[in-house]
Amino acid sequence: MKTVTIPVKQGRLLLDQELLKEAGIEGSSEVAVEKGRIVILPLLSKEAKEALLRFGKDAPEGRWDKASEQHDEYLYRRKQ
């Protein structure tokens, strides 16, 4: 990961084209704003979005209750 310092001028942050190219961001992008950080992501293709929406649709029924909450117990036999 590359880290650079970019000054904010007149309330704007200007990113160099080479930096965007290096990150694989061309054209429009998606910007996610969270407390303390801004994340810039390349837009997903239509095919990629459709694949993500299909992901898990045909998954078999799970066999454990609260698997995400009790994964240590299920995976490592440790009681919480």
Buried (B, 14 or more C-beta within 10 A) or exposed (E): EEEEEEEEEEEEEEEEEEEBEEBEBEEEEEEEEEEEEEEBEBEEEEEEEEEEEEEEEEEEEEEEEEEEEBEEBBEEEEEE
